[in-house]
């Protein structure tokens, strides 16, 4: 669920709220109870990869750097994308 930032234009209270994308924006300030709350546009957060196994080469497009058979077997099936 995304976290949205809000600010009350009446009292200046800033707060965050985790809401579903389809939920309506908050309109009433939880501190002063006036209907002057606006949703702020924030920069968001970056992607955080947790755990092992994430490498720059995991999602690289294009052909592999070298063929495992070193070109000695034309048309071999050990290279990805080669004809069998």
DSSP file (Angstrom, degrees, kcal/mol; ACC not computed):
  #  RESIDUE AA STRUCTURE BP1 BP2  ACC     N-H-->O    O-->H-N    N-H-->O    O-->H-N    TCO  KAPPA ALPHA  PHI   PSI    X-CA   Y-CA   Z-CA
    1    1 A X              0   0    0      0, 0.0    19,-0.2     0, 0.0     2,-0.1   0.000 360.0 360.0 360.0 133.8    0.0    0.0    0.0
    2    2 A X  E     -A   19   0A   0     17,-0.5    17,-2.1    16,-0.1     2,-0.5  -0.385 360.0-131.1 -73.2 153.6    1.4    3.4   -0.8
    3    3 A X  E     -A   18   0A   0     15,-0.2     2,-0.3    -2,-0.1    15,-0.3  -0.923  22.5-159.4-105.5 125.7    2.0    6.1    1.8
    4    4 A X  E     -A   17   0A   0     13,-2.8    13,-2.3    -2,-0.5     2,-0.4  -0.804   8.8-137.5-106.8 146.3    0.6    9.5    1.1
    5    5 A X  E     -AB  16  40A   0     35,-0.5    35,-2.8    -2,-0.3     2,-0.3  -0.842  22.4-173.4-101.7 139.4    1.7   12.8    2.6
    6    6 A X  E     -AB  15  39A   0      9,-3.1     9,-2.1    -2,-0.4     2,-0.4  -0.920   9.4-164.9-129.4 155.3   -0.9   15.4    3.7
    7    7 A X  E     -AB  14  38A   0     31,-2.1    31,-2.5    -2,-0.3     2,-0.6  -0.995  17.8-135.6-141.3 136.6   -0.8   18.9    4.9
    8    8 A X  E  >  - B   0  37A   0      5,-2.4     4,-1.7    -2,-0.4    29,-0.2  -0.806   7.7-159.2 -89.8 124.4   -3.5   21.0    6.6
    9    9 A X  T  4 S+     0   0    0     27,-2.7    -1,-0.1    -2,-0.6    28,-0.1   0.669  89.2  55.2 -76.3 -16.6   -3.6   24.5    5.2
   10   10 A X  T  4 S+     0   0    0     26,-0.1    -1,-0.2     3,-0.1    27,-0.0   0.929 128.3   9.3 -80.8 -49.0   -5.4   25.8    8.3
   11   11 A X  T  4 S-     0   0    0      2,-0.1    -2,-0.2    23,-0.1    -1,-0.1   0.545  94.1-120.5-112.6  -9.5   -3.0   24.7   11.0
   12   12 A X     <  +     0   0    0     -4,-1.7     2,-0.2     1,-0.3    -3,-0.1   0.519  53.7 158.3  83.7   4.5    0.1   23.5    9.1
   13   13 A X        -     0   0    0     -6,-0.1    -5,-2.4    -5,-0.0     2,-0.4  -0.453  23.8-161.0 -66.4 127.7   -0.1   19.9   10.5
   14   14 A X  E     +A    7   0A   0     -7,-0.2     2,-0.3    -2,-0.2    -7,-0.2  -0.927  19.3 158.7-112.0 137.2    1.8   17.5    8.2
   15   15 A X  E     -A    6   0A   0     -9,-2.1    -9,-3.1    -2,-0.4     2,-0.3  -0.971  30.6-129.7-151.9 163.9    1.1   13.7    8.4
   16   16 A X  E     -A    5   0A   0     -2,-0.3     2,-0.3   -11,-0.2   -11,-0.2  -0.860  17.7-171.5-116.8 152.3    1.4   10.5    6.4
   17   17 A X  E     -A    4   0A   0    -13,-2.3   -13,-2.8    -2,-0.3     2,-0.6  -0.972  20.5-137.0-146.4 128.5   -1.2    7.9    5.8
   18   18 A X  E     +A    3   0A   0     -2,-0.3     2,-0.3   -15,-0.3   -15,-0.2  -0.768  41.8 158.6 -84.0 120.4   -1.0    4.4    4.3
   19   19 A X  E     -A    2   0A   0    -17,-2.1   -17,-0.5    -2,-0.6     2,-0.1  -0.946  44.0-100.9-139.5 157.5   -3.9    4.0    1.9
   20   20 A X    >   -     0   0    0     -2,-0.3     3,-1.1   -19,-0.2     0, 0.0  -0.396  39.2-111.6 -72.4 160.7   -4.9    1.8   -1.0
   21   21 A X  T 3  S+     0   0    0      1,-0.3    -1,-0.1    -2,-0.1    -2,-0.0   0.828 117.6  51.0 -64.2 -31.5   -4.6    3.5   -4.4
   22   22 A X  T 3  S+     0   0    0      2,-0.1    -1,-0.3     0, 0.0     2,-0.1   0.555  86.6 108.8 -85.8  -7.2   -8.4    3.5   -4.8
   23   23 A X  S <  S-     0   0    0     -3,-1.1     2,-0.1     1,-0.1     3,-0.1  -0.378  76.5-107.2 -70.1 148.2   -9.1    5.1   -1.4
   24   24 A X        -     0   0    0      1,-0.1    -1,-0.1    -2,-0.1     3,-0.1  -0.429  39.7 -99.0 -72.3 149.2  -10.4    8.6   -1.3
   25   25 A X        -     0   0    0      1,-0.1     2,-0.2    -2,-0.1    -1,-0.1  -0.352  41.8-101.8 -66.7 148.0   -8.0   11.4   -0.2
   26   26 A X        +     0   0    0      1,-0.1    -1,-0.1    -3,-0.1     3,-0.1  -0.510  39.6 176.7 -70.9 137.2   -8.3   12.5    3.4
   27   27 A X        +     0   0    0     -2,-0.2    10,-1.3     1,-0.1     2,-0.5   0.607  56.4  69.2-117.1 -19.4  -10.1   15.9    3.7
   28   28 A X  S    S-     0   0    0      7,-0.2     2,-0.2     8,-0.1     7,-0.2  -0.897  80.1-123.8-110.3 130.7  -10.4   16.5    7.4
   29   29 A X     >  -     0   0    0      5,-2.5     4,-1.4    -2,-0.5    -2,-0.0  -0.512  10.2-146.5 -70.4 130.5   -7.3   17.4    9.5
   30   30 A X  T  4 S+     0   0    0     -2,-0.2    -1,-0.1     2,-0.1    -2,-0.0   0.677  96.0  44.6 -72.0 -14.7   -6.9   14.9   12.5
   31   31 A X  T  4 S+     0   0    0      3,-0.1    -1,-0.1   -18,-0.1    -2,-0.0   0.907 130.9  14.5 -93.9 -52.5   -5.5   17.8   14.6
   32   32 A X  T  4 S-     0   0    0      2,-0.1    -2,-0.1   -19,-0.0     3,-0.1   0.544  90.2-133.8-103.7  -8.2   -7.7   20.8   14.1
   33   33 A X     <  +     0   0    0     -4,-1.4     2,-0.2     1,-0.2    -3,-0.1   0.693  57.2 137.5  64.8  22.5  -10.7   19.0   12.4
   34   34 A X        -     0   0    0      1,-0.0    -5,-2.5     2,-0.0     2,-1.2  -0.667  63.6-119.8 -94.7 156.6  -11.0   21.5    9.6
   35   35 A X  S    S+     0   0    0     -2,-0.2    -7,-0.2    -7,-0.2    -1,-0.0  -0.413  82.4 105.6 -92.0  57.8  -11.6   20.5    6.0
   36   36 A X        +     0   0    0     -2,-1.2   -27,-2.7     2,-0.0     2,-0.3   0.007  41.9 131.2-124.5  26.1   -8.4   22.2    4.6
   37   37 A X  E     -B    8   0A   0    -10,-1.3     2,-0.4   -29,-0.2   -29,-0.2  -0.660  32.0-173.4 -87.9 135.1   -6.2   19.1    4.0
   38   38 A X  E     -B    7   0A   0    -31,-2.5   -31,-2.1    -2,-0.3     2,-0.4  -0.961  26.0-119.3-124.8 145.6   -4.4   18.7    0.7
   39   39 A X  E     -B    6   0A   0     -2,-0.4   -33,-0.3   -33,-0.2     2,-0.2  -0.703  31.3-138.4 -82.4 130.1   -2.4   15.7   -0.6
   40   40 A X  E     -B    5   0A   0    -35,-2.8     2,-0.7    -2,-0.4   -35,-0.5  -0.581   9.9-123.7 -88.1 150.8    1.2   16.6   -1.2
   41   41 A X        -     0   0    0     -2,-0.2     2,-0.2   -37,-0.1   -37,-0.0  -0.850  37.6-174.2 -92.7 118.9    3.1   15.4   -4.2
   42   42 A X        -     0   0    0     -2,-0.7     3,-0.1     1,-0.1   -38,-0.0  -0.655  37.6-114.2-112.4 169.3    6.2   13.6   -3.0
   43   43 A X        -     0   0    0     -2,-0.2    -1,-0.1     1,-0.2     2,-0.1   0.617  52.2-143.3 -76.9 -12.0    9.2   12.1   -4.7
   44   44 A X        -     0   0    0    -41,-0.1     2,-0.3     2,-0.0    -1,-0.2  -0.317  25.8 -68.2  79.0-167.4    8.2    8.6   -3.7
   45   45 A X        -     0   0    0     -3,-0.1     2,-0.1    -2,-0.1     3,-0.1  -0.897  40.8-115.7-125.0 155.7   10.7    6.0   -2.7
   46   46 A X        -     0   0    0     -2,-0.3     2,-0.4     1,-0.1    -1,-0.0  -0.282  43.1 -86.8 -79.1 171.1   13.3    4.1   -4.6
   47   47 A X        -     0   0    0     -2,-0.1     2,-0.6     2,-0.0    -1,-0.1  -0.659  40.9-158.1 -80.0 132.0   13.2    0.3   -5.1
   48   48 A X        -     0   0    0     -2,-0.4     2,-0.6    -3,-0.1    -3,-0.0  -0.958   1.5-158.2-116.4 118.9   14.8   -1.6   -2.3
   49   49 A X        -     0   0    0     -2,-0.6     2,-0.4     5,-0.0     5,-0.1  -0.854  11.5-165.9 -95.2 122.5   16.1   -5.1   -3.0
   50   50 A X        +     0   0    0     -2,-0.6     2,-0.1     2,-0.1    -2,-0.0  -0.898  48.4  21.5-110.2 138.9   16.4   -7.1    0.1
   51   51 A X  S    S-     0   0    0     -2,-0.4     3,-0.3     3,-0.0     2,-0.2  -0.395  91.6 -58.1 102.4 179.2   18.3  -10.4    0.2
   52   52 A X  S    S+     0   0    0      1,-0.2     3,-0.1    -2,-0.1    -2,-0.1  -0.556  97.0  59.9 -95.7 162.6   21.0  -11.9   -1.9
   53   53 A X        +     0   0    0      1,-0.2     2,-0.7    -2,-0.2    -1,-0.2   0.528  61.7 123.9 103.6   7.4   20.9  -12.6   -5.6
   54   54 A X        +     0   0    0     -3,-0.3     2,-0.3    -5,-0.1    -1,-0.2  -0.893  33.0 164.5-104.0 115.6   20.3   -9.3   -7.2
   55   55 A X    >   -     0   0    0     -2,-0.7     3,-1.2    -3,-0.1     4,-0.4  -0.875  49.2-116.7-128.1 159.0   23.0   -8.4   -9.8
   56   56 A X  T 3  S+     0   0    0     -2,-0.3     3,-0.4     1,-0.3    -1,-0.1   0.779 114.8  54.6 -64.4 -27.0   23.3   -5.9  -12.6
   57   57 A X  T >  S+     0   0    0      1,-0.2     3,-0.7     2,-0.1    -1,-0.3   0.524  83.3  87.7 -86.7  -5.3   23.5   -8.7  -15.1
   58   58 A X  T <  S+     0   0    0     -3,-1.2    -1,-0.2     1,-0.2    -2,-0.1   0.858 104.3  22.0 -62.6 -35.9   20.3  -10.4  -14.0
   59   59 A X  T 3  S+     0   0    0     -3,-0.4    -1,-0.2    -4,-0.4     2,-0.2   0.117  87.1 137.5-121.0  20.6   18.1   -8.3  -16.3
   60   60 A X    <   -     0   0    0     -3,-0.7     2,-0.2     1,-0.1    -3,-0.1  -0.478  45.7-137.2 -70.7 136.5   20.6   -7.2  -19.0
   61   61 A X        +     0   0    0     -2,-0.2     2,-0.2     3,-0.0    -1,-0.1  -0.567  57.9  46.0 -90.2 157.5   19.2   -7.3  -22.5
   62   62 A X  S    S-     0   0    0     -2,-0.2     2,-0.1     2,-0.0     3,-0.1  -0.471  92.4 -34.9 108.1-178.3   21.2   -8.6  -25.5
   63   63 A X        -     0   0    0     -2,-0.2    18,-0.1     1,-0.1    -2,-0.0  -0.359  69.8 -92.0 -77.5 156.6   23.5  -11.5  -26.3
   64   64 A X        -     0   0    0     16,-0.2    -1,-0.1     1,-0.1     3,-0.1  -0.304  35.8-114.4 -65.8 156.5   25.8  -13.1  -23.7
   65   65 A X  S    S+     0   0    0      1,-0.2     2,-0.3    -3,-0.1    -1,-0.1   0.871  92.4   6.1 -63.1 -39.6   29.3  -11.8  -23.5
   66   66 A X  S    S-     0   0    0      4,-0.0     2,-0.4     0, 0.0    -1,-0.2  -0.994  74.2-114.6-146.1 152.4   31.0  -15.0  -24.7
   67   67 A X    >   -     0   0    0     -2,-0.3     3,-1.6     1,-0.1    12,-0.1  -0.687  21.7-136.3 -84.5 134.8   29.9  -18.4  -26.0
   68   68 A X  T 3  S+     0   0    0     -2,-0.4    -1,-0.1     1,-0.3    11,-0.0   0.776 105.5  53.2 -64.0 -24.5   30.7  -21.3  -23.7
   69   69 A X  T >  S-     0   0    0      4,-0.1     3,-1.9     7,-0.0    -1,-0.3   0.437 103.8-131.9 -90.5   2.7   31.9  -23.4  -26.7
   70   70 A X  T <   -     0   0    0     -3,-1.6    -2,-0.1     1,-0.3    -1,-0.0   0.729  60.2 -67.5  54.9  27.5   34.3  -20.6  -27.9
   71   71 A X  T 3  S+     0   0    0      2,-0.2    -1,-0.3     1,-0.1     3,-0.2   0.537 106.8 119.7  78.3   5.3   33.0  -20.9  -31.4
   72   72 A X  S <  S+     0   0    0     -3,-1.9     2,-0.6     1,-0.2    -2,-0.1   0.710  72.1  50.3 -77.3 -18.7   34.5  -24.3  -32.0
   73   73 A X  S >  S-     0   0    0     -4,-0.2     3,-1.5     3,-0.0    -1,-0.2  -0.862  81.9-148.0-120.5  95.9   31.1  -25.9  -32.7
   74   74 A X  T 3  S+     0   0    0     -2,-0.6    -2,-0.0     1,-0.3     0, 0.0  -0.424  83.7   9.5 -64.5 132.5   29.1  -23.9  -35.3
   75   75 A X  T 3  S+     0   0    0      1,-0.2    -1,-0.3    -2,-0.1     0, 0.0   0.709  88.8 164.4  75.0  21.2   25.3  -24.1  -34.6
   76   76 A X    <   -     0   0    0     -3,-1.5     3,-0.5     1,-0.1    -1,-0.2  -0.283  41.9-132.1 -69.5 160.0   25.7  -25.7  -31.2
   77   77 A X  S    S+     0   0    0      1,-0.2    -1,-0.1     7,-0.1     5,-0.1   0.353  89.1  85.9 -94.4   6.0   22.8  -25.8  -28.9
   78   78 A X  S    S+     0   0    0      2,-0.1     2,-0.4   -11,-0.0    -1,-0.2   0.703  74.0  79.9 -81.2 -17.7   24.7  -24.6  -25.8
   79   79 A X  S >  S-     0   0    0     -3,-0.5     3,-1.6   -12,-0.1     2,-0.1  -0.729  91.3-110.5 -89.4 136.4   24.3  -20.9  -26.7
   80   80 A X  T 3  S+     0   0    0     -2,-0.4   -16,-0.2     1,-0.2     3,-0.1  -0.400 101.4  18.7 -63.3 138.0   20.9  -19.3  -25.8
   81   81 A X  T 3  S+     0   0    0      1,-0.3    -1,-0.2    -4,-0.1     2,-0.2   0.457  91.9 133.7  84.5   1.0   18.8  -18.4  -28.9
   82   82 A X    <   -     0   0    0     -3,-1.6    -1,-0.3    -5,-0.1     2,-0.2  -0.531  61.7-104.3 -84.7 154.4   20.8  -20.8  -31.2
   83   83 A X              0   0    0     -2,-0.2    -1,-0.1     1,-0.1     0, 0.0  -0.485 360.0 360.0 -75.6 144.6   18.9  -23.1  -33.6
   84   84 A X              0   0    0     -2,-0.2    -1,-0.1    -7,-0.1    -7,-0.1   0.428 360.0 360.0 -97.7 360.0   18.8  -26.7  -32.7
